[in-house]
Amino acid sequence: MSLSASILARLQCQHQTIHELISGLPEVRVRQRAQPDKWSAFENIAHLAAYQPVFLRRLERMRKETSPEFERYVAEKDPLFPAYLERSLPALLAEIGEKRSFIYSELTGMDEETLGRTGLHPRYGLFTIGQWAEFFLLHEAHHLYTVFLQVQEQRKAFAQAGDQLHKRAADL
């Protein structure tokens, strides 16, 4: 089982979408929650950064152990996640890029036998390393979509605030 062209392309480029999504939006806006009970775009980005080392540890365990079982990753239960929330946006983006290069190298350096090794997801069952790579990318894509929605909410609010300022200035 080799990695598909789709997986390889997304491993190389998908994470770069973050830059496009937040382009031109000040970090303070990226950090603001559009809805109080939902993560901000920044919190989603921090989650993506925090999950990459978890994924790398899982790959290592699958290489060394026979079908290890993994707990569901929950950011709020990760003792390292709060530190990611304290980082700057440029630092998170740089780390995501660096770790992604390492993930890409790790996965593309695996032979067919290694890619066929498995790990047990608590909800979805036994995945090969190739399937874990797909799961990793789909999980990331879900958060990218959420970042897109959060950023659009922030842009809308920012534009409305600007319109109100212009109206007030015109009334003076």
Order of alpha helices (4+ residues) and beta strands (2+ residues): alpha-alpha-alpha-alpha-alpha-alpha-alpha-beta-beta-alpha
